[in-house]
Amino acid sequence: MASDPDDMKRRDFMRRSLLTIPAVSLGSSLAFDAYADNGAPALSDYQPMFFEAQEWQFILAATDRLIPRDEHGPGALEAHVPVFIDKELAGGYGRAEDWYMQGPFHVDAPAALGYQLPHTPADIYRLGIAATRRYCQQRFNRDFVTLSHEDQESVLSALEQGRPDFARLGVDDLPSATFFSFLLQNTKEGFLADPIYGGNRHMVGWKMLGFTGARASFREWVDQYDRDYPLGPVSLSGERG
Amino acid sequence: MIRILSRMSALALVLGAMTAQAQGADDHDQALIERGAYLARAGDCVACHTAPDGDDFAGGLAIESPFGAIYSTNITPDPDAGIGRYSEAEFAAALRKGKRADGANLYPAMPYPSYARLTDDDLHALYVYFMQGVAPNDHQPQQTDLSFPFNQRWGISAWNWLFADQQPFEPNEQDSDRVNRGRYLVEGLGHCGSCHTPRGIFQQEKALGDDDGDDYLAGANLNGWLAPGLRGGGEDHLGVAGWQAQDIVDYLATGRNAHSAVTGEMTSVIENSTSHMSREDLAAMAAYLKTLPVSDSTDIGSERRISEQKTDQTEQQLRDATALDEGARLYLDNCNACHFADGRGGSGVFPALVGNSQVNADNPTGLLHTMLAGAQLPSTSERPEALMMPGFGWRLSDKEMADLATFVRQGWGNQGSPVTPEDVKKVRNSMDAREGFSGNPEATGANHPDDRAGASAQ
């Protein structure tokens, strides 16, 4: 498996992108070159605005598990989902700028009451990543990014089910499932939002779904029956696919 | 019985008139001021005599001329900064003959060759309005300082003798009152010819009225934009000639009609002037324009006939979307949502590109300017919504812009010449310099959504 040329390229990509994450040996039916970049800056050249170095490695590894590259197409890393999340958290969303953030706060409020925590989204990531890393140390005696994919996925599943008790790991008022839901939601957004926001690079998410992008009208298609729509997507900045 | 009643009402009228006499003088003045204000709108005095962000009529707007910037003057009744010391005769000489109160010549940026048409009554109303209806303002606008020989104002006398010999308006007896009223407004206060009549080598309008030749309102190039021909005679022609009189009225009243929507310099003319005019006067202007036969020199964009077959071909190509060249693909990505595959836009909302004079103009500057920077309709009392076309300068490179403009200028049977990336670059650069326009796809940074509310579930 290790001598497979496609895998060598993939390994090289992962090494450049993830630095400390061991390369994976996952067979793929798709040639990596199909998603090669056209000389645009690589993920490894991106300087995070919000995340610290260790947090950044965590986000790279975690989003790669949430939307892995597979037989359907590229994953979160090719789509630059971590860039999207970093920019998002460095901006007004990260600061909860237009949310009501005065008390009282109720960690256990029913979901129907909406967001009731004292943390901004930026805080949720900062605290959530720290608590998850501690959880991995306790459970595996290793950092999240050095775990096997299987173990990383088991950690993410545990977060999704709210099993790790962040309060015991030194983070109050943050259910681990809440951290996970932010991570998953923002990862999906980064995969599918317009590329102008940093993710969905070269519209890979849209191409995978067959979404036509920011073309504002389809009036002349209303009465054309039984025809496939022939055009690739277009982004807000005018990039065409 | 009837006779008695009418006598009684006549008596009542006389009595009423006597008691109201004192107030009547004021009413008369007030009515005169209002009429003067209306005429000042028709003349669009405010457009040139107001600086950007300045007070109305206080002057200071730089009017570009081939000889340098000419700064408009303060025409409020301030005795020192404005025209407060002008007698009515001096005021009339300025409007009709381009003479300042001190006898010096005004630069013909002031359309006195057109205002020469003014009747004495209208001049009087304008004088009363500017003296009594406008607040004095002591703003001293920048002085015009052209280089030699254009700073020699006496030289303009020769120009005036050659080119500005218009007489006060005389109605043409063969025409209806309505057409005569329209001619008076178009040739006189409206000074439509200032932009829409081609100029000769001395910067004179080649014709100041329809009795002065076919060049009158035949269309002209205004800093690269086509000021289209307004000669509207005939039926199946493009441009204004293809419009019904009602289309012209709608356009002047609201900046939009069944065919088109205003861009460029005309936007402020509609906003400041024509949208304030009565429907009757606009209808008179339209009726007059429709009497002017289209001549060989009329510049309405290009060929006058659009081939229906070519219109259908382009529409089919866009509907099919399988055999698209670069320009057609860019049209679908950028323009189609509003101007549609048939290129006909939406009546009163989106201008048609088919047969559009600016799209077909020999010089593509106006079209490219609109594509790069967008355009916004004026808000008028009748149609307050200031609909906007966004600029695409930030989204499309010079090459893409050129391909798209070429497609639009040649699709649907349009007859414009191809556009090169160099053409686009030139317009883009001139906009950079003059308007602080920063539209440039390379400069577009990746934004991020700062304004999202709690989209993430707890």
Interface residues (C-beta under 8 A of the other chain):
Chain A: F84 K87 E88 A90 G91 G92 Y93 A96 E97 D98 W99 A111 G114 Y115 Q116 L117 P121 T178 S181 F182 Q185 N186 E189 A193 P195 I196 Y197 G198 R215 A216 S217 R219 E220 Q224 Y229 P230 L231 V234 S237 G238 R240
Chain B: L318 R319 A321 T322 R329 L332 D333 N334 N336 A337 C338 F340 A341 F392 W394 R395 L396 E400 P441 T444 A446 N447 H448 P449 D450 D451 R452 A453 G454 A455 S456 A457 Q458
